[in-house]
Amino acid sequence: MKKEKKEEVCWAVSGNLCIDFINTLEWRRDKLKKIERLPDFSAMIQWSKYYKIIDNNHAQSIIKKALLEPTLAKKAYHKAIGLRELLYNIFSSMARTGKVSPPDLALFNQFLSDSLGKLWSVIPSERGFVWSFNLEKDSLDFFLGPILKSAADLLVSPELNRVKECANNACGWLFIDNSRNRSRRWCSMKSCGNRAKAHRHYLSRKSRKD
């Protein structure tokens, strides 16, 4: 008897941790098509494993603690989703207007003060010094530290000016435009880009018939 092949979730990979975290909500602006890729705490841990924030042993340890303390796990999950939506508001606003609302920035800085100042330190390595994340390994929101640091690094980086939102109004995915002339419009040509191309083709044929 053949074993059923387990379906794997295809995570978005942009090369930037906080952008990929934001993009775990698909079709953000379309209520009918919206897909939540992080529907619960377990999915959050699987995502963290995929991006190597935690390894398998660490994941198992956190999941065991979450089973023992479901209320804390639920709180950590909602905190993570709240951070994701805050990051979307910040980077989407930057992409569209070049500005961030003061309340959003204040809330982000509150996240930072709760995380970076207490949880990070600089330690020596073979190549000099590196950041070390100090939060207790069994903390249920351990995965948020690297995401916050990724977001903070992007906000103070020249790459911030390359952050864009997909031109498909229903999509809502963000990306970093690394094209030479900064002309990229779509999160992916395979999805939104091809849809737009097909729609233009349809409208062109329809206008010729009319």
C-alpha positions, 0 to 999 in steps of 0.5 A: 500500500502506497503512503500518501504524499504529504502536501508541503506549503510553498512559502514565499521566498523574497530573500528578506525575512520580514518581507516573507513574513508579511507575505504569509497572507495571500491575496490580502486585499481580496476578501474572497480569495484571501489565504492565511498561511499562518492559521495557528501557532503550529503553522507559525513554528513550521514557518520558523523552521523553514526559514531556519529561525529554529531547528527541528529540536527547538521546534519540538521543544516549543510545541511541547510547551505550547501544548502545556500552556495553550493560553500563552501559545495563543497569546504569542500567535496573536502577537506575531500576527499583530506584528505582521500586520504592523509591518505590512502597514509600515512597508506598504505605506513606505512603498506607496507614499514614502512615509510611515504614520507616527502611531505605526512607527511608535508601535514598532519601536515598542516592539523593538524596545521589548525585544532588541534591547533585552534579547540581543547582544554582540558576541565574538565569532571566527570572522569578528562579531555577530548578533546573538539572540538571547531569549530563552530557547523555550520562549513561545515567541522566540521567532519574533526577534529575528523578524524584528531585526530584519525589519529594523535593518530594512528600515535603515537600509538603502534597500528601503527605497526599493520596497514595492507593493504588487501592482495587482490591487487584489494581491497586497504582496510586497517585494524588493525591486532589484531590477536595474531601472526599478521597473518591476511592478509585480510580485511575480510574473508567474502569478500577478504578472501573467494575470495582468498580461492575460487580462490586457490580451482579453481586453484587446481582443474584446475591443477589436470585436466591438 
